[in-house]
């Protein structure tokens, strides 16, 4: 084998190795992009679930405050939690009306 043939074989091997490395890097990049897309979608789904969960929790607190069938202590605790979570509006007004007759007890005073 002459030196030209050996050079062609050598450079052919180098070209094949480079092509293999490029294909491997391309596959890794594609896998990483797919993982990024997957985790981005997963984060959006978790954010949506958390938003719905918070809305449901606020609805439960509203129902607890407004229900006459639930003990007063639970209604007071639910009202505090509702206000702590920035609840407002009619429920807040109703909660304050419910507290008014029991204000002296909550403050530790005797009637």
GIWOQUI-V334129 format. One record per run of one state. SS is the DSSP state (~ for helix, > for strand, _ for the rest). FROM is the first residue (numbers start at 0). TO is the last residue. If there is no record, write none. Layout:
# GIWOQUI-V334129
ss={SS SS}
from={FROM FROM}
to={TO TO}
This chain:
# GIWOQUI-V334129
ss={_ ~ _ ~ _ ~ _ ~ _}
from={0 2 66 71 84 89 100 102 106}
to={1 65 70 83 88 99 101 105 110}
